[in-house]
Amino acid sequence: MTVVQPNSISGITSLSCTGDSLSIHDSGGNLVRTLITGGGDVVSGVLTVAQIGSATDTLTIPGNLTVQGTRTILNTDELNINDKLVGIASTATPSSLSQDNAGLTIYGQTNVDLKYEVKKAAVGLNTALCVAGFVTSFGGLNAAGGLNVGTAATISTNGNASFSGIVTATKFVVGAAATISTNGNASFSGISTFAGVSLSGTSESSILTQAASAGGTTDLEFETADNFIITMGGNTSMTAGNQKVGQSGSIFMVQDGTGSRTASWHADFKWTGGTAPTLTTTAAAIDRIDYFVKASNQIHAVASLDVK
């Protein structure tokens, strides 16, 4: 055994080297710590150093590295990982609790979080997402806060949709407001505005079936439909609220089995010569009123009476 007795190391009386081991002893000759053993640079016990090597040196760990503690800091400009799979929240007993809120945080004035949320069964991102290329979604796209595609398209959570061009979609789901299915059918609960529309097949327009309010007013719900079938069970007064400029359609006035029902029209309806038509009063008779909203409070209308 070789013993070195330094004079300048406080608390250490001697360093001893036996074979391939380097040990520290106190003034009583007692072993304090073995630093190097087994022929390699192996440290047994706790190693505390201010720095290993210089900025130009490379530290190589040929085996596995286990770091224990509550926080690990890597102070580098770039981190490269050769492994193809990086595990987060690894544990011997994985569960939904262990994976909840596991992910990445980008620190800044407002932190950006990319974390898995168990209650949503999805990865959450708390900031906007900008994608340079195409986005492919095999299960559809769900945008609870609305969908905005630059200046091209906006689908709001209230169901209103606005497109500046031609739309081709597989499936979008925007809250409960809008759905574009994989078969190409689209359903919006609000108003859809298109700068250009290309139809390669047939188109459908909803028809609202209503019973006339006998002795009262019958509301034409222009915000819900363009075409109406009004079954008249008594005399009624037709209102004209919520119409949109450019809106057009037909109103079918159907007499019930009794007939003799009359209708008066809101002043917004404008007729040829300024006079509203007298409806056919025969039982089960059908009159059709075609209309076009020319301007606010101006609904131009013409009547086709006793259509058979």
TATA-V890048 format. One record per backbone hydrogen bond with DSSP energy under -0.5 kcal/mol. NH is the residue of the N-H (numbers start at 1). CO is the residue of the C=O. Records with the same first field share a line. If there is no record, write none. Layout:
BEGIN
NH=CO / CO
END
This chain:
BEGIN
2=17
4=15
6=4
10=8
12=9
13=11 / 25
14=25
15=4
16=23
17=2
18=21
19=17
21=18
22=36
23=16
24=33
25=14
26=30
29=26
32=24
33=24
35=22 / 33
36=22
37=42
39=20
40=37
42=40
43=41
44=34 / 42
48=46
49=47
53=51
57=54
60=58
62=60
67=65
68=66
75=73
76=74
80=78
82=80
87=85
94=91
99=95
100=96
101=116
102=99
104=114
106=112
107=105
112=106
113=111
114=104
115=113 / 124
116=102
117=122
118=116
120=117
121=117 / 118
122=117
124=115 / 122
126=113
131=129
136=134
137=135
141=171
143=141 / 173
144=142
146=143
147=155
149=153
150=148
152=149
153=149
154=162
155=147
156=154 / 160
159=156
161=191
162=154
163=193
164=152
168=166
172=180
173=141
174=178
175=173
177=174
178=174
179=187
180=172
181=179 / 185
184=170 / 181
187=179
189=177
190=159
193=161
195=163
199=197
200=198
208=227
209=207
210=208 / 229
212=231
214=212
215=235
216=213 / 235
218=237
219=217
220=218
221=219
222=220 / 241
224=221
225=221
226=206
227=206
228=250
229=208
230=228 / 252
231=210 / 229
232=230 / 254
233=231
236=262
237=216
238=264
239=218
243=240
246=293
247=244
249=291
251=289
252=228 / 250
253=251 / 287
254=230 / 252
255=253 / 285
256=232
260=281
264=236
266=238
269=266
270=299
274=271
275=272
279=277
284=256
285=282
287=253
288=304
289=251
290=288 / 302
291=249
292=300
293=247
294=292 / 298
295=298
298=295
299=268
300=292 / 298
301=270
302=290
304=288
305=303
307=286
END
